[in-house]
């Protein structure tokens, strides 16, 4: 009898099934590998941050519940341009050029408190200059500039050129937002400060560290300083301070503030702007809660009017910012 041939059932043998599954696994693995390579090679959201702000910005992004996961922080040297092919934000103290004052070493930003934007840059935090005093001392009026001032002494950190310049900005402001165009006054002003105004003896030799203890003596005194200087004091000292804006002449109906500003500028084309991580980051930057966190890390105030001030003097500074008609800063603090 002849041998019966095995009937072909058309099914897969075990070895064939194993080969099929193995081949499928290889294909899936290759697809996953390609996806991973493409995903990891895709550019991350870039925060291009001033070198001296990198550590603070790292802390902000680390401690915050941020709505984007893939990002990179890169230190920015001077006014270096944003890296080509990337998308994200420049974060810098040097922002837009502003309005140059004629023959004066400063720039102005009109109505910045209202819009919080200028020439494509967004203000996200500020360090305004305020007049600080002990809370039991009277708020100084314009007469505190007089040699016959009976409301206490004026304290100047004259070793810091920014403190000297801040006084010049106030003294050489002829009317709201209009400064003297006499270039000679800007040159001779620092030398005349001591003889014309009642600062402490040897004022040009004082640093901020040496100056603050003088404020807490028994006599009435005032310091014109950036908010960050006051917030850096020990809590038992900072808690005893009151703050007010620099007193204006009685006939002025509006006023400005000197302030250091933290700016952010978007860097993305139309396609990149539609990316979920970019739009989430842009919304996050505009959030008053975010700006409150940024301000507290820097010891400044948030630019957003709904941001929460850290303490009483921060609240006074924030109210002065919100009500200001213009902001100014030294010309060296803007892009060339």
Secondary structure as UniProt FT lines:
FT   HELIX           14..41
FT   STRAND          45..50
FT   HELIX           51..53
FT   HELIX           54..63
FT   STRAND          71..76
FT   TURN            78..79
FT   TURN            84..85
FT   STRAND          87..92
FT   STRAND          99..100
FT   TURN            102..103
FT   STRAND          106..110
FT   HELIX           112..115
FT   STRAND          117..118
FT   TURN            119..120
FT   STRAND          121..134
FT   TURN            135..136
FT   HELIX           142..145
FT   TURN            147..148
FT   STRAND          153..155
FT   TURN            158..159
FT   HELIX           161..171
FT   STRAND          173..175
FT   TURN            176..177
FT   STRAND          178..179
FT   HELIX           183..196
FT   TURN            201..202
FT   HELIX           203..205
FT   HELIX           208..215
FT   STRAND          221..226
FT   HELIX           227..231
FT   HELIX           235..238
FT   TURN            239..240
FT   STRAND          241..244
FT   TURN            250..251
FT   STRAND          256..267
FT   HELIX           270..273
FT   HELIX           276..286
FT   HELIX           288..298
FT   STRAND          301..302
FT   TURN            305..306
FT   HELIX           312..323
FT   STRAND          326..330
FT   HELIX           331..333
//
